[in-house]
Amino acid sequence: MNKPYIHRQAAHCETGMTANLIHNRGFEISESLVLGIGGGIFFGYFPFIKINALPLVSYRIMPFAIFKRTTKRLGLQYKRKSFSNQELAMKEMDSLLEKGIPVGSQVGVFWLPFFPPALRFHFNAHFIVVYGKKGDDYLISDPVFENPVTCPHNDLKKARFAPGMGTPKGKMHYLLNTPDPSLVKNGVIAGIKDVCKNMSAPFPLIGVKGIQYLAKQLRQWPNKFDQTVLNSHMSQIIRTQEEIGTGGSGFRYVYAKFLQEAAEILNNDKFLKLSEQMTAVGDLWREVALGAARQIKGRANAEHSCEKLSEILMECAARESEIYQQLKKLVV
């Protein structure tokens, strides 16, 4: 049964949304456990896919995949719909809210008035929970905000049907039942296997090899681009790493917390050491973002050169490769 909705802040929108919807069903679950069971850690560098005219850098699996995997592995059923008619989409959401059912929704960040202006850019894979309505305003639980917020009807409608790449098309989803606690252990193992498989893939643009590929490209950028274009590429790394979905460093910290939980769930303290190693990798990713920011602001020194940042990325790849090899051995 659903209980009165409780907002809980999270590091990332999809993992936070998923954890909050499951928590609403009376099952205590952390954001980090959702990330782990959902096998959310990933890396991909895709020069042929452009976001705001710049190559796509991804530190997570496809949007909604974490929710889909987590719910499946915990025995949860859900209903998901997309719409072509905007008014029908809003009416169906209203109908669910009247029944006390919180609704997950994919939205475009640019159209959400409660976002600070500096963070309102065209990104259509943000996830929120709509849990009520007061007059013409919707009660919103956005996991990346400390407290619940409100959003006027027309603004939420615009966000649900934001144009551009990956338009949400009014997508909404809600849970139909309660998780099965006995499935958590197998879910943890399955999630770890997903991450090890994806991050050890032989394809040169994803996983550890993808990190290495970006490192090699980064070394070439000063000779390939003028300063303006170089800054744009650097800003893309920072935005996708630190602002969209917590990115490289943030996800590594959340996954480190998951490994601590895995140690208890699987009764194996070896996961604790890997948790420490993953936290250290997160620190390295932060160094990359810091160096890129200093370059953009014209404050870089030799420690923040593209060559140095490339070396740090290679170190990230090497350390992560070792972590995934060890993890794979623990869940065989």
N, C-alpha and C positions, 0 to 999 in steps of 0.2 A: 504493500500500500504506500502511496505517496504521503509524505508528511509535510508540514509547513516548510517551505523552501528556505534553506540556509545558504547564504552566499559565503564562499571561501575563496580568498585570493590565491592565485597560482602564478607560476613563472611563464606558462605558455597557454595560449587560448584553447587549443583542442584537448590537451591533456587535462586542463583545469575544468573545461566544460564537461568532459566525460566523467571525471571524478565527482563533480558536483551532481550530475544527473543520477549517477549510481548511488551516491550518498543520500539523495532524496528518496531512494527506494529502500532506505533503512540498512544499507550495507556500508560499513566503514572502509574506505579505500583512499589511499594517498595519490597525489598526482604522480609521484615517482613510480608507484606500482603500476599505474596506468601506462606510463611511458614504457616501462619494462615489458609488461604483458603484451602491449601493442607493438613491441619491436620497433619503436619509433626512431632510434638512432640511425642516421644515414648520412652519406655525403655524395653530392653529384655536382660536376661542373660541366655545363652544357653550352658551349659557345654558339651553337646553332639555334638556341631558344632564347629569344630576347625579352627582357622585362625592362620597360622604359628605355628601350634601344640598347640595353647592356646584357651581356651573357648571364644566364640563370645560374646562380649558385644556391644549392639546396643542402641543408643540414638535417633534413628530416624526410620521412617517407611521404607519399602523396597525401594531400588533405583528405580527411575523413577516414584514412586507412587505420589510424591508431584507434579511433572509436570503433570501427568495424571489427578489427581483430580482437580488441579487448572484450567487447560485448559477446562475440562468438565464443571466446575461450572461457568466459564466465557463465555461459549458458543463458545469456540475456537475449531476448527478442526485442526488436524495435520496428517502428514504422517510419519510413522516410519517403518524402514526396517532394517533387519539384512542380512548378506551375508556369503556365504561359499567361494566365490571367492574373494580374496583380491584385485586383479587388477580391477575387476568390481566395487567393493566397492569404490575404489579411483576415478574411472572414473565417477561414478554417483554423487559423491560429487563434483567433478570438474564441472560437467554439471550444477549443482544447483548454484555453486559460480559464474559461467559465467553469470547467469541470475540475479545476485545480491541478491540471497536468502541465508541468513546466516543459517548455519546448526549446530544443536546441536549434539554432539557426545559423546558416552560413551567410556572411554579409560582406559588403565592401567598406573598408575602413574610412574612406574619404567622405562618406555620407553620414557618418555618425557624429552628431554635434557635441557629444560629451568628450570626444577625443581632443586633446590640445592641438591647436592649428599646426604646430611643427610636426606632428605625427600623422596628420591627415593626408595620406598619399593614396594613390590608386593601387590597392591590394585587396583582392576579392576572396581571400581564403581565411578570413577571420571568423572565429566561432564565439557565439554568445549563447546565453540561456535567457529566454523571455519567460518570466514566471508569474506575471500578473498585469493588471491594467488599472489605471486610475484616471477616469475621465478619458481624454484623448491621448494620454501618455501611457507608454508601456513601461513596466518595471523590468529593468535589465540587470542581469548578473553577468557582467563582463569579467572573466577570470583574471585579467591583468590589472584590474582596478581594485583598490583597497575596499571600497564600499559599493553597494548597488547604486545604479544610476537610473535616470529616466530618459525616454526618447519619444518625441512626438510621432504620431501616426505616420505622417507623410515622410518624415525623415527615415523611419525604419523601413517603410515601403521602398524608398529609393535605395537604401542599403541592401535590401534583399534582392533587388533587381539591378544592381550596379552594372553598368556596361563595361566592356573591355575584356581582356583575357581572363578566362575562368569565371565568367559571369555566374553568380549564384543561382539565378533562375528561381528565386523564391524558396530554395531548398530549406526544409525543416524536418526535424526528426524527434521522436520521443520514445521512451522505454515502455515496454508492455508488461514486464515481470521483474522478479527479484533475482539477483545472482545466486549461484550455487557455490557456497564456500568450499566445498570439496574439490572444486575445479581449479582453485588458485595455484596449487603447486604445479600442476601440469601446464597451466597458463604461463607461469614464470619460465619454465623450461622451454616452451615453444617460442616465447618472445625472445629469449637469449639466442636460440638457434636461428631465428630470423635475422637478428643483427649480425651474428657471425657470418652468415651466408652472404648478406648484402655487402658488408664491409670488406669481405675477402673475395669479392667477385673478380673474375679475370678481365672484365670489360674496362678499358683504360679511363673512362670518364666517371666512374662511380667508386664508392668505397675508398679504401686506402690508396688504390691506384689513382683514383680521381683527385685525392689530396696531392699526391705526387705530381700529377699533371698540372694542377693549378700552380704548384710551386715552381715548376719549370717555366710556365707561361709568365708568371710574375717577374721572374728574372729578366725576361725579354722586354717587358713593357717600357722601361725608360728609353730604349732604342727604337721602339715601335710606335710610341705615342708622344704627342706634345703634352705639355704639363696639364692643360685643361682636360684632355681625354684621359690622361693617366689618373687625374683626380677623380673623374667620373667612375672609372673602374675600381679605384680604391674605395670610393663611397659605396659602391655596390656590395663589396665584401663586408664593410661595416654594417650596412643596413640589413643584409640578410643574416649576418652573424649575431648582431646585438639588438636589433629592433624587431625583426619579423620572426615570431615564434621562438624567441630567445637564442636562436642560432647555434653556432658551434660551441662556444664556451658555456652558455647557459644550459644547453641540453646535456653537455658532459657532466655538469654539476648535478643535475637532476638524475642522470643515469647512475652517477656514483652513489646517490642516496638509494636508488633502487637496488644496487648491488649489496648495500648494507641490509636491506630488507630480505633480499634473496638468501643471504647468509643464514638468517633466522628461519625462513620458510623451508629452505632445503637442508638446514642443519649442517652447514659447511662453512667454517671460518675462512676458507681460502678466498671467498668472495670479498672479505673485508680488505685484504691486501689489494685486490684488483680495484676496489672502490677508491682506495688511496691513490692508486696509479691513474685512475680516470680523473680524479680531482686535479692532479698535477697536469694532465693533458689540457683540462679546461683552462688552467692558468696560462699555458702556452698559447692557446687560441686567443686569450685576452691580450697577450703581448702583440699578436698580429694585428688585432683591431686598434690597439693603442698606437702602434707604429704607423699604420695606415692613416689614422686621424692626424698624427703629427705631420705626415707628409702633406696632407691636404691643406693644413693650416700654415705650411711653410716653416715648421719648427723641427723638422727632421734633422738628425745627425747620422753619423755612420751606423749607429745601432738601429736606425729605423729605415735604412736603405732597402730598396727592393731586393737586393741580393741577400741582405740579412734576414728579411722577412721570409724569403724563399727558404732559407736554411731552417728557420723555425718551423715552417710548414712541413718540411721534410722530417724534422724531429717529431712533429705531431703524428705524421703518418707511421713512422717507425714504432713509436710508443703504442699507438692504437693497434697496429698490427699484432704486436706482442700480447696486448690485452685480449684481443679476440681469439688468438690462438689458445691462450690459457682458458678462456671461457668455454671454448668449444670442447676442450678436454673434460671440463667439469660437468657438462650436460650430455655427454655421449649416451 
